[in-house]
Amino acid sequence: MSKPKHRKDDYFYVNKNLLLLLISIVLVVIGFWVAVESSRDCRVIEYQDLQGTHNMTVCKGGDK
């Protein structure tokens, strides 16, 4: 006996919806992370001491 085709189609339809949902969630998380990172005001300060030249990153906001 042949299997009904509509079940296979429904299976792929559900998988496509779950894939789109997963992609949407990933894009929202990436967008939120980019917004948080871009809202931080960071500057790289280069200074010298007896041990040589060093770089230090100073950020305002974001990390409290």
PDB file with SEQRES, HELIX, SHEET and CRYST1 records, atoms N, CA, C and O in Angstrom:
SEQRES   1 A   64  MET SER LYS PRO LYS HIS ARG LYS ASP ASP TYR PHE TYR          
SEQRES   2 A   64  VAL ASN LYS ASN LEU LEU LEU LEU LEU ILE SER ILE VAL          
SEQRES   3 A   64  LEU VAL VAL ILE GLY PHE TRP VAL ALA VAL GLU SER SER          
SEQRES   4 A   64  ARG ASP CYS ARG VAL ILE GLU TYR GLN ASP LEU GLN GLY          
SEQRES   5 A   64  THR HIS ASN MET THR VAL CYS LYS GLY GLY ASP LYS              
HELIX    1 AA1 LYS A    5  SER A   39  1                                  35    
SHEET    1 AA1 2 ASP A  41  ASP A  49  0                                        
SHEET    2 AA1 2 GLY A  52  LYS A  60 -1                                        
CRYST1    1.000    1.000    1.000  90.00  90.00  90.00 P 1           1          
ATOM      1  N   MET A   1       0.841  -1.194   0.000  1.00  0.00           N  
ATOM      2  CA  MET A   1       0.000   0.000   0.000  1.00  0.00           C  
ATOM      3  C   MET A   1       0.878   1.246   0.000  1.00  0.00           C  
ATOM      4  O   MET A   1       1.940   1.288   0.621  1.00  0.00           O  
ATOM      5  N   SER A   2       0.410   2.233  -0.700  1.00  0.00           N  
ATOM      6  CA  SER A   2       1.189   3.469  -0.767  1.00  0.00           C  
ATOM      7  C   SER A   2       0.815   4.388   0.398  1.00  0.00           C  
ATOM      8  O   SER A   2      -0.337   4.441   0.829  1.00  0.00           O  
ATOM      9  N   LYS A   3       1.801   5.090   0.880  1.00  0.00           N  
ATOM     10  CA  LYS A   3       1.557   6.020   1.982  1.00  0.00           C  
ATOM     11  C   LYS A   3       0.925   7.302   1.438  1.00  0.00           C  
ATOM     12  O   LYS A   3       1.206   7.702   0.309  1.00  0.00           O  
ATOM     13  N   PRO A   4       0.083   7.937   2.227  1.00  0.00           N  
ATOM     14  CA  PRO A   4      -0.501   9.198   1.761  1.00  0.00           C  
ATOM     15  C   PRO A   4       0.578  10.273   1.638  1.00  0.00           C  
ATOM     16  O   PRO A   4       1.449  10.397   2.498  1.00  0.00           O  
ATOM     17  N   LYS A   5       0.506  11.040   0.566  1.00  0.00           N  
ATOM     18  CA  LYS A   5       1.535  12.046   0.304  1.00  0.00           C  
ATOM     19  C   LYS A   5       1.396  13.264   1.213  1.00  0.00           C  
ATOM     20  O   LYS A   5       2.387  13.934   1.505  1.00  0.00           O  
ATOM     21  N   HIS A   6       0.184  13.554   1.660  1.00  0.00           N  
ATOM     22  CA  HIS A   6      -0.010  14.794   2.408  1.00  0.00           C  
ATOM     23  C   HIS A   6       0.748  14.796   3.728  1.00  0.00           C  
ATOM     24  O   HIS A   6       1.106  15.864   4.224  1.00  0.00           O  
ATOM     25  N   ARG A   7       1.003  13.625   4.308  1.00  0.00           N  
ATOM     26  CA  ARG A   7       1.754  13.589   5.561  1.00  0.00           C  
ATOM     27  C   ARG A   7       3.194  14.035   5.345  1.00  0.00           C  
ATOM     28  O   ARG A   7       3.746  14.774   6.161  1.00  0.00           O  
ATOM     29  N   LYS A   8       3.794  13.596   4.268  1.00  0.00           N  
ATOM     30  CA  LYS A   8       5.163  14.011   3.973  1.00  0.00           C  
ATOM     31  C   LYS A   8       5.217  15.518   3.721  1.00  0.00           C  
ATOM     32  O   LYS A   8       6.130  16.199   4.188  1.00  0.00           O  
ATOM     33  N   ASP A   9       4.233  16.032   2.982  1.00  0.00           N  
ATOM     34  CA  ASP A   9       4.189  17.468   2.724  1.00  0.00           C  
ATOM     35  C   ASP A   9       4.003  18.249   4.019  1.00  0.00           C  
ATOM     36  O   ASP A   9       4.642  19.283   4.212  1.00  0.00           O  
ATOM     37  N   ASP A  10       3.136  17.768   4.909  1.00  0.00           N  
ATOM     38  CA  ASP A  10       2.934  18.441   6.189  1.00  0.00           C  
ATOM     39  C   ASP A  10       4.219  18.432   7.006  1.00  0.00           C  
ATOM     40  O   ASP A  10       4.546  19.415   7.670  1.00  0.00           O  
ATOM     41  N   TYR A  11       4.941  17.329   6.958  1.00  0.00           N  
ATOM     42  CA  TYR A  11       6.189  17.224   7.710  1.00  0.00           C  
ATOM     43  C   TYR A  11       7.187  18.281   7.242  1.00  0.00           C  
ATOM     44  O   TYR A  11       7.803  18.963   8.061  1.00  0.00           O  
ATOM     45  N   PHE A  12       7.345  18.418   5.923  1.00  0.00           N  
ATOM     46  CA  PHE A  12       8.275  19.417   5.410  1.00  0.00           C  
ATOM     47  C   PHE A  12       7.767  20.829   5.682  1.00  0.00           C  
ATOM     48  O   PHE A  12       8.568  21.734   5.915  1.00  0.00           O  
ATOM     49  N   TYR A  13       6.460  21.033   5.657  1.00  0.00           N  
ATOM     50  CA  TYR A  13       5.894  22.352   5.937  1.00  0.00           C  
ATOM     51  C   TYR A  13       6.186  22.756   7.377  1.00  0.00           C  
ATOM     52  O   TYR A  13       6.570  23.896   7.640  1.00  0.00           O  
ATOM     53  N   VAL A  14       6.005  21.822   8.309  1.00  0.00           N  
ATOM     54  CA  VAL A  14       6.291  22.110   9.718  1.00  0.00           C  
ATOM     55  C   VAL A  14       7.781  22.373   9.902  1.00  0.00           C  
ATOM     56  O   VAL A  14       8.160  23.297  10.622  1.00  0.00           O  
ATOM     57  N   ASN A  15       8.630  21.571   9.261  1.00  0.00           N  
ATOM     58  CA  ASN A  15      10.067  21.794   9.380  1.00  0.00           C  
ATOM     59  C   ASN A  15      10.458  23.155   8.835  1.00  0.00           C  
ATOM     60  O   ASN A  15      11.315  23.826   9.409  1.00  0.00           O  
ATOM     61  N   LYS A  16       9.842  23.576   7.732  1.00  0.00           N  
ATOM     62  CA  LYS A  16      10.151  24.883   7.160  1.00  0.00           C  
ATOM     63  C   LYS A  16       9.752  25.990   8.130  1.00  0.00           C  
ATOM     64  O   LYS A  16      10.485  26.965   8.297  1.00  0.00           O  
ATOM     65  N   ASN A  17       8.588  25.841   8.770  1.00  0.00           N  
ATOM     66  CA  ASN A  17       8.163  26.851   9.736  1.00  0.00           C  
ATOM     67  C   ASN A  17       9.096  26.895  10.937  1.00  0.00           C  
ATOM     68  O   ASN A  17       9.432  27.976  11.420  1.00  0.00           O  
ATOM     69  N   LEU A  18       9.514  25.737  11.421  1.00  0.00           N  
ATOM     70  CA  LEU A  18      10.445  25.710  12.551  1.00  0.00           C  
ATOM     71  C   LEU A  18      11.785  26.315  12.170  1.00  0.00           C  
ATOM     72  O   LEU A  18      12.410  27.005  12.975  1.00  0.00           O  
ATOM     73  N   LEU A  19      12.228  26.058  10.948  1.00  0.00           N  
ATOM     74  CA  LEU A  19      13.484  26.642  10.485  1.00  0.00           C  
ATOM     75  C   LEU A  19      13.372  28.162  10.400  1.00  0.00           C  
ATOM     76  O   LEU A  19      14.288  28.875  10.810  1.00  0.00           O  
ATOM     77  N   LEU A  20      12.262  28.658   9.875  1.00  0.00           N  
ATOM     78  CA  LEU A  20      12.060  30.109   9.805  1.00  0.00           C  
ATOM     79  C   LEU A  20      11.989  30.717  11.200  1.00  0.00           C  
ATOM     80  O   LEU A  20      12.509  31.810  11.425  1.00  0.00           O  
ATOM     81  N   LEU A  21      11.358  30.027  12.132  1.00  0.00           N  
ATOM     82  CA  LEU A  21      11.285  30.508  13.510  1.00  0.00           C  
ATOM     83  C   LEU A  21      12.674  30.561  14.134  1.00  0.00           C  
ATOM     84  O   LEU A  21      13.017  31.532  14.808  1.00  0.00           O  
ATOM     85  N   LEU A  22      13.467  29.529  13.914  1.00  0.00           N  
ATOM     86  CA  LEU A  22      14.826  29.496  14.446  1.00  0.00           C  
ATOM     87  C   LEU A  22      15.671  30.624  13.861  1.00  0.00           C  
ATOM     88  O   LEU A  22      16.406  31.291  14.589  1.00  0.00           O  
ATOM     89  N   ILE A  23      15.569  30.840  12.555  1.00  0.00           N  
ATOM     90  CA  ILE A  23      16.317  31.923  11.910  1.00  0.00           C  
ATOM     91  C   ILE A  23      15.881  33.268  12.476  1.00  0.00           C  
ATOM     92  O   ILE A  23      16.720  34.134  12.719  1.00  0.00           O  
ATOM     93  N   SER A  24      14.584  33.455  12.689  1.00  0.00           N  
ATOM     94  CA  SER A  24      14.077  34.711  13.242  1.00  0.00           C  
ATOM     95  C   SER A  24      14.632  34.951  14.639  1.00  0.00           C  
ATOM     96  O   SER A  24      15.051  36.063  14.960  1.00  0.00           O  
ATOM     97  N   ILE A  25      14.636  33.919  15.465  1.00  0.00           N  
ATOM     98  CA  ILE A  25      15.156  34.063  16.830  1.00  0.00           C  
ATOM     99  C   ILE A  25      16.637  34.414  16.797  1.00  0.00           C  
ATOM    100  O   ILE A  25      17.084  35.283  17.545  1.00  0.00           O  
ATOM    101  N   VAL A  26      17.401  33.747  15.939  1.00  0.00           N  
ATOM    102  CA  VAL A  26      18.838  34.024  15.831  1.00  0.00           C  
ATOM    103  C   VAL A  26      19.062  35.466  15.386  1.00  0.00           C  
ATOM    104  O   VAL A  26      19.936  36.147  15.923  1.00  0.00           O  
ATOM    105  N   LEU A  27      18.286  35.939  14.412  1.00  0.00           N  
ATOM    106  CA  LEU A  27      18.442  37.316  13.940  1.00  0.00           C  
ATOM    107  C   LEU A  27      18.092  38.323  15.032  1.00  0.00           C  
ATOM    108  O   LEU A  27      18.748  39.358  15.144  1.00  0.00           O  
ATOM    109  N   VAL A  28      17.077  38.040  15.832  1.00  0.00           N  
ATOM    110  CA  VAL A  28      16.713  38.939  16.932  1.00  0.00           C  
ATOM    111  C   VAL A  28      17.837  38.992  17.961  1.00  0.00           C  
ATOM    112  O   VAL A  28      18.181  40.068  18.449  1.00  0.00           O  
ATOM    113  N   VAL A  29      18.409  37.836  18.291  1.00  0.00           N  
ATOM    114  CA  VAL A  29      19.507  37.800  19.267  1.00  0.00           C  
ATOM    115  C   VAL A  29      20.718  38.564  18.737  1.00  0.00           C  
ATOM    116  O   VAL A  29      21.335  39.335  19.471  1.00  0.00           O  
ATOM    117  N   ILE A  30      21.059  38.354  17.466  1.00  0.00           N  
ATOM    118  CA  ILE A  30      22.197  39.064  16.869  1.00  0.00           C  
ATOM    119  C   ILE A  30      21.924  40.563  16.844  1.00  0.00           C  
ATOM    120  O   ILE A  30      22.811  41.356  17.160  1.00  0.00           O  
ATOM    121  N   GLY A  31      20.710  40.961  16.472  1.00  0.00           N  
ATOM    122  CA  GLY A  31      20.358  42.381  16.446  1.00  0.00           C  
ATOM    123  C   GLY A  31      20.452  43.007  17.821  1.00  0.00           C  
ATOM    124  O   GLY A  31      20.949  44.124  17.959  1.00  0.00           O  
ATOM    125  N   PHE A  32      19.981  42.304  18.843  1.00  0.00           N  
ATOM    126  CA  PHE A  32      20.059  42.817  20.210  1.00  0.00           C  
ATOM    127  C   PHE A  32      21.508  42.965  20.653  1.00  0.00           C  
ATOM    128  O   PHE A  32      21.871  43.962  21.278  1.00  0.00           O  
ATOM    129  N   TRP A  33      22.334  41.979  20.332  1.00  0.00           N  
ATOM    130  CA  TRP A  33      23.748  42.031  20.709  1.00  0.00           C  
ATOM    131  C   TRP A  33      24.451  43.200  20.022  1.00  0.00           C  
ATOM    132  O   TRP A  33      25.240  43.906  20.648  1.00  0.00           O  
ATOM    133  N   VAL A  34      24.165  43.403  18.734  1.00  0.00           N  
ATOM    134  CA  VAL A  34      24.771  44.520  18.000  1.00  0.00           C  
ATOM    135  C   VAL A  34      24.325  45.845  18.603  1.00  0.00           C  
ATOM    136  O   VAL A  34      25.133  46.765  18.728  1.00  0.00           O  
ATOM    137  N   ALA A  35      23.050  45.959  18.980  1.00  0.00           N  
ATOM    138  CA  ALA A  35      22.553  47.194  19.579  1.00  0.00           C  
ATOM    139  C   ALA A  35      23.243  47.473  20.913  1.00  0.00           C  
ATOM    140  O   ALA A  35      23.608  48.614  21.198  1.00  0.00           O  
ATOM    141  N   VAL A  36      23.421  46.446  21.721  1.00  0.00           N  
ATOM    142  CA  VAL A  36      24.088  46.628  23.017  1.00  0.00           C  
ATOM    143  C   VAL A  36      25.547  47.015  22.812  1.00  0.00           C  
ATOM    144  O   VAL A  36      26.048  47.925  23.473  1.00  0.00           O  
ATOM    145  N   GLU A  37      26.229  46.332  21.901  1.00  0.00           N  
ATOM    146  CA  GLU A  37      27.643  46.628  21.665  1.00  0.00           C  
ATOM    147  C   GLU A  37      27.829  48.027  21.085  1.00  0.00           C  
ATOM    148  O   GLU A  37      28.773  48.725  21.454  1.00  0.00           O  
ATOM    149  N   SER A  38      26.943  48.444  20.184  1.00  0.00           N  
ATOM    150  CA  SER A  38      27.107  49.756  19.556  1.00  0.00           C  
ATOM    151  C   SER A  38      26.720  50.882  20.506  1.00  0.00           C  
ATOM    152  O   SER A  38      27.143  52.022  20.310  1.00  0.00           O  
ATOM    153  N   SER A  39      25.919  50.584  21.539  1.00  0.00           N  
ATOM    154  CA  SER A  39      25.533  51.630  22.483  1.00  0.00           C  
ATOM    155  C   SER A  39      26.645  51.906  23.492  1.00  0.00           C  
ATOM    156  O   SER A  39      26.626  52.933  24.170  1.00  0.00           O  
ATOM    157  N   ARG A  40      27.598  51.011  23.593  1.00  0.00           N  
ATOM    158  CA  ARG A  40      28.717  51.229  24.508  1.00  0.00           C  
ATOM    159  C   ARG A  40      29.714  52.177  23.867  1.00  0.00           C  
ATOM    160  O   ARG A  40      30.059  52.034  22.694  1.00  0.00           O  
ATOM    161  N   ASP A  41      30.171  53.145  24.645  1.00  0.00           N  
ATOM    162  CA  ASP A  41      31.156  54.107  24.154  1.00  0.00           C  
ATOM    163  C   ASP A  41      32.531  53.621  24.605  1.00  0.00           C  
ATOM    164  O   ASP A  41      32.923  53.833  25.752  1.00  0.00           O  
ATOM    165  N   CYS A  42      33.259  52.972  23.705  1.00  0.00           N  
ATOM    166  CA  CYS A  42      34.550  52.382  24.054  1.00  0.00           C  
ATOM    167  C   CYS A  42      35.675  53.132  23.355  1.00  0.00           C  
ATOM    168  O   CYS A  42      35.561  53.531  22.196  1.00  0.00           O  
ATOM    169  N   ARG A  43      36.749  53.310  24.086  1.00  0.00           N  
ATOM    170  CA  ARG A  43      37.946  53.922  23.520  1.00  0.00           C  
ATOM    171  C   ARG A  43      39.154  53.085  23.912  1.00  0.00           C  
ATOM    172  O   ARG A  43      39.221  52.524  25.006  1.00  0.00           O  
ATOM    173  N   VAL A  44      40.097  53.019  22.994  1.00  0.00           N  
ATOM    174  CA  VAL A  44      41.342  52.300  23.260  1.00  0.00           C  
ATOM    175  C   VAL A  44      42.391  53.335  23.627  1.00  0.00           C  
ATOM    176  O   VAL A  44      42.691  54.241  22.850  1.00  0.00           O  
ATOM    177  N   ILE A  45      42.939  53.187  24.815  1.00  0.00           N  
ATOM    178  CA  ILE A  45      43.965  54.112  25.302  1.00  0.00           C  
ATOM    179  C   ILE A  45      45.308  53.398  25.240  1.00  0.00           C  
ATOM    180  O   ILE A  45      45.474  52.298  25.767  1.00  0.00           O  
ATOM    181  N   GLU A  46      46.249  54.045  24.590  1.00  0.00           N  
ATOM    182  CA  GLU A  46      47.601  53.486  24.498  1.00  0.00           C  
ATOM    183  C   GLU A  46      48.498  54.266  25.450  1.00  0.00           C  
ATOM    184  O   GLU A  46      48.554  55.494  25.397  1.00  0.00           O  
ATOM    185  N   TYR A  47      49.191  53.552  26.310  1.00  0.00           N  
ATOM    186  CA  TYR A  47      50.083  54.226  27.245  1.00  0.00           C  
ATOM    187  C   TYR A  47      51.398  53.468  27.349  1.00  0.00           C  
ATOM    188  O   TYR A  47      51.485  52.283  27.030  1.00  0.00           O  
ATOM    189  N   GLN A  48      52.405  54.180  27.800  1.00  0.00           N  
ATOM    190  CA  GLN A  48      53.730  53.584  27.944  1.00  0.00           C  
ATOM    191  C   GLN A  48      54.162  53.666  29.398  1.00  0.00           C  
ATOM    192  O   GLN A  48      53.884  54.641  30.096  1.00  0.00           O  
ATOM    193  N   ASP A  49      54.844  52.624  29.833  1.00  0.00           N  
ATOM    194  CA  ASP A  49      55.476  52.642  31.142  1.00  0.00           C  
ATOM    195  C   ASP A  49      56.817  51.927  31.023  1.00  0.00           C  
ATOM    196  O   ASP A  49      57.314  51.708  29.919  1.00  0.00           O  
ATOM    197  N   LEU A  50      57.390  51.572  32.142  1.00  0.00           N  
ATOM    198  CA  LEU A  50      58.718  50.963  32.106  1.00  0.00           C  
ATOM    199  C   LEU A  50      58.712  49.605  31.412  1.00  0.00           C  
ATOM    200  O   LEU A  50      59.743  49.183  30.888  1.00  0.00           O  
ATOM    201  N   GLN A  51      57.578  48.915  31.396  1.00  0.00           N  
ATOM    202  CA  GLN A  51      57.507  47.602  30.752  1.00  0.00           C  
ATOM    203  C   GLN A  51      57.259  47.705  29.248  1.00  0.00           C  
ATOM    204  O   GLN A  51      57.368  46.701  28.545  1.00  0.00           O  
ATOM    205  N   GLY A  52      56.932  48.876  28.745  1.00  0.00           N  
ATOM    206  CA  GLY A  52      56.698  49.030  27.307  1.00  0.00           C  
ATOM    207  C   GLY A  52      55.368  49.712  27.030  1.00  0.00           C  
ATOM    208  O   GLY A  52      54.815  50.410  27.879  1.00  0.00           O  
ATOM    209  N   THR A  53      54.873  49.493  25.822  1.00  0.00           N  
ATOM    210  CA  THR A  53      53.618  50.118  25.393  1.00  0.00           C  
ATOM    211  C   THR A  53      52.460  49.157  25.633  1.00  0.00           C  
ATOM    212  O   THR A  53      52.551  47.967  25.332  1.00  0.00           O  
ATOM    213  N   HIS A  54      51.370  49.692  26.181  1.00  0.00           N  
ATOM    214  CA  HIS A  54      50.197  48.879  26.498  1.00  0.00           C  
ATOM    215  C   HIS A  54      48.949  49.536  25.924  1.00  0.00           C  
ATOM    216  O   HIS A  54      48.888  50.757  25.775  1.00  0.00           O  
ATOM    217  N   ASN A  55      47.966  48.721  25.607  1.00  0.00           N  
ATOM    218  CA  ASN A  55      46.655  49.208  25.186  1.00  0.00           C  
ATOM    219  C   ASN A  55      45.629  48.843  26.249  1.00  0.00           C  
ATOM    220  O   ASN A  55      45.629  47.730  26.776  1.00  0.00           O  
ATOM    221  N   MET A  56      44.749  49.803  26.559  1.00  0.00           N  
ATOM    222  CA  MET A  56      43.692  49.553  27.527  1.00  0.00           C  
ATOM    223  C   MET A  56      42.379  50.037  26.921  1.00  0.00           C  
ATOM    224  O   MET A  56      42.310  51.154  26.407  1.00  0.00           O  
ATOM    225  N   THR A  57      41.340  49.210  26.976  1.00  0.00           N  
ATOM    226  CA  THR A  57      40.025  49.581  26.462  1.00  0.00           C  
ATOM    227  C   THR A  57      39.166  50.064  27.620  1.00  0.00           C  
ATOM    228  O   THR A  57      38.979  49.358  28.611  1.00  0.00           O  
ATOM    229  N   VAL A  58      38.643  51.288  27.478  1.00  0.00           N  
ATOM    230  CA  VAL A  58      37.780  51.874  28.495  1.00  0.00           C  
ATOM    231  C   VAL A  58      36.406  52.072  27.874  1.00  0.00           C  
ATOM    232  O   VAL A  58      36.278  52.700  26.824  1.00  0.00           O  
ATOM    233  N   CYS A  59      35.375  51.534  28.527  1.00  0.00           N  
ATOM    234  CA  CYS A  59      34.009  51.630  28.007  1.00  0.00           C  
ATOM    235  C   CYS A  59      33.126  52.363  29.004  1.00  0.00           C  
ATOM    236  O   CYS A  59      33.235  52.167  30.214  1.00  0.00           O  
ATOM    237  N   LYS A  60      32.249  53.212  28.476  1.00  0.00           N  
ATOM    238  CA  LYS A  60      31.222  53.858  29.292  1.00  0.00           C  
ATOM    239  C   LYS A  60      29.913  53.146  29.016  1.00  0.00           C  
ATOM    240  O   LYS A  60      29.553  52.941  27.857  1.00  0.00           O  
ATOM    241  N   GLY A  61      29.194  52.766  30.063  1.00  0.00           N  
ATOM    242  CA  GLY A  61      27.919  52.081  29.873  1.00  0.00           C  
ATOM    243  C   GLY A  61      28.131  50.634  29.492  1.00  0.00           C  
ATOM    244  O   GLY A  61      29.264  50.178  29.335  1.00  0.00           O  
ATOM    245  N   GLY A  62      27.025  49.912  29.345  1.00  0.00           N  
ATOM    246  CA  GLY A  62      27.126  48.502  28.962  1.00  0.00           C  
ATOM    247  C   GLY A  62      27.574  47.650  30.130  1.00  0.00           C  
ATOM    248  O   GLY A  62      26.758  46.949  30.729  1.00  0.00           O  
ATOM    249  N   ASP A  63      28.842  47.694  30.466  1.00  0.00           N  
ATOM    250  CA  ASP A  63      29.374  46.927  31.597  1.00  0.00           C  
ATOM    251  C   ASP A  63      29.302  47.783  32.848  1.00  0.00           C  
ATOM    252  O   ASP A  63      29.961  48.820  32.936  1.00  0.00           O  
ATOM    253  N   LYS A  64      28.507  47.355  33.813  1.00  0.00           N  
ATOM    254  CA  LYS A  64      28.407  48.119  35.062  1.00  0.00           C  
ATOM    255  C   LYS A  64      28.864  47.249  36.208  1.00  0.00           C  
ATOM    256  O   LYS A  64      28.863  47.691  37.357  1.00  0.00           O  
TER     257      LYS A  64                                                      
END                                                                             
